[in-house]
Amino acid sequence: MEKSTEINQDFVKTLKRIENDHKPQTDTVRIKSYLLNWFKNNAQENSYEVLINNVLENYIRHQTES
């Protein structure tokens, strides 16, 4: 007897959302206003928050490779 691979409404009702373990935590950090303004003015496609996170991640990666 072969099991059906058809996706039906009963199957969809049993699905559960899997949370991303890499969800960023939110925290409060004090940043000098001229630095924050630089990021806001230089963020192009992404938001300035994404740009700040990318810069920090690249800095850490560079520090651990040295």
Rosetta blueprint (number, residue, H / E / L):
1 M L
2 E L
3 K L
4 S L
5 T L
6 E L
7 I L
8 N L
9 Q H
10 D H
11 F H
12 V H
13 K H
14 T H
15 L L
16 K L
17 R L
18 I L
19 E L
20 N L
21 D L
22 H L
23 K L
24 P L
25 Q L
26 T L
27 D L
28 T L
29 V L
30 R L
31 I L
32 K L
33 S H
34 Y H
35 L H
36 L H
37 N H
38 W H
39 F H
40 K H
41 N H
42 N H
43 A L
44 Q L
45 E L
46 N L
47 S L
48 Y H
49 E H
50 V H
51 L H
52 I H
53 N H
54 N H
55 V H
56 L H
57 E H
58 N H
59 Y H
60 I H
61 R H
62 H H
63 Q H
64 T H
65 E H
66 S L
